[in-house]
Amino acid sequence: MAETRQRSKERPNYETFNPPKRILLGPGPSPVDQQVLTAMAAPVIGHLDPAFLQCMDDIKAMLRYAFDTENGMTLPISGTGSAGMEASIVNLVEPGDEVVACIGGYFGERMHEMAERAGAKTVPVRAEWGKSIDRAQIEDAIRSCKPKVVAIVSAETSTGVWQDLAGLGDLVHSQGALLVVDAVTALGTQPIHVDAMGIDVCFSCSQKGIGAPPGLSPITFSDRAMKAITGRQRKVQSWYLDVTTIQQYWGANRSYHHTAPISMNYALREALRLLCAEGMEPRWRRHELNSRAFVAAVDAMGLEMLVTPKDRLWGVNVVRVPESVDDAGVRSHLLDEASIEISGGLGPFKGRVWRIGLMGAGSTEQNVKLLVGALHKALAAQGFDRGPGLEAAEKVYAAAKAS
């Protein structure tokens, strides 16, 4: 007994943690530009320091550009994309409210559960994983009840499906409801036009298309959404995620709410600066081109994409695992031999697909070619060799440069 007490008093002694250098080509986090990493190392100042308040104002302005909105209530929640998702639900939904939850994968299910936990009467609209949600089914669900909120994922990270939102905002508003959109994997990779699409609440994350480390969740609320929040019958169930109090810190009052993650906001500001310098249209074209080149290589290697071309994401490319190939074995080979990280499937797709991210600073011609070469070797090691795909990818790039 005395020996146990003595051991408990021993002083822990650890070496400095030195993580391996990886090429992050999974569904997130994505690679972080060195300029963003350098920004994180800047001196920490107080969260009410005038210099940091200016940093906050810069972030809000650049987020409005990224979201394509004039919403005054646009800011980063201190938390990951799931915090943004929860903030969008708990601020709008009160017990007994009806919510149409559009579900086509893992993250649609998560929004559905959050709405139920907030006390909503949910009307789920489900699609088969790997397919987009049928618009007619959404319309039927909206007209079958009196929803306060219609929640949908624009870019389903678990399946690689892009959900067409054209006209959905008008439909939702015609029924007196609010449109909530998960743009976690869409912002910075594919077109999101918050105002033009009639989106009332749109949230994302810092670590995917924006290209910063994980830890912040950009979110924007329309005036319509803010009116609904301020007109609630009861207080928002989450003190921390109540945007009416967060607004007091990020707005003109600068009232203390919480100690903001200073260094993470430095990183977000720098990542957004790089995004603005590139421009949204060129950034979308870059993601589309690199996805198209990768898909051409996938086809040439005898592999198959999960999602049909019209519904396919550019940032997360989901490839079916051939029946003769071990999913985990390929991923381990890529990590051990090339230091490349890709991800396996979630839920019903576990062991059946690879989720390959080409987002933000990671969406480059160099990374596509590196991945294609390494993937061919990993497949060949398991006896699956239908030919290399590098030439097919190079043809796509050559055609783009010639046009």
ABEGO torsion letter per residue (X at the ends): XAAAAAAAABBBBBBBBBBBBBBBABAOBBBBBAAAAAAAABBBBBAABAAAAAAAAAAAAAAAAAAGBABABBBBBBEBAAAAAAAAAAAABBBGBBBBBBBAEAAAAAAAAAAAAAGBBBBBBBBBBGBBBBAAAAAAAAAABBBABBBBBABBAAAGBBBBABGAAAAAAAAGBBBBBBAAAABGABBBBAAAAGBABBBBBAABAAGBBBGBBBBBBBAAAAAAAAABABBBABAAABAAAAAAAABAAGBBABBBBAAAAAAAAAAAAAAAAAEAAAAAAAAAAAAAAAAAAAAAAGBBBABBAAABBAABBBBBBBAABBAAAAAAAAAAAAGBBBBBBBEAABGABBBBBBBEAABBAAAAAAAAAAAAAAAAAAGBBAEBAAAAAAAAAAAAAAX
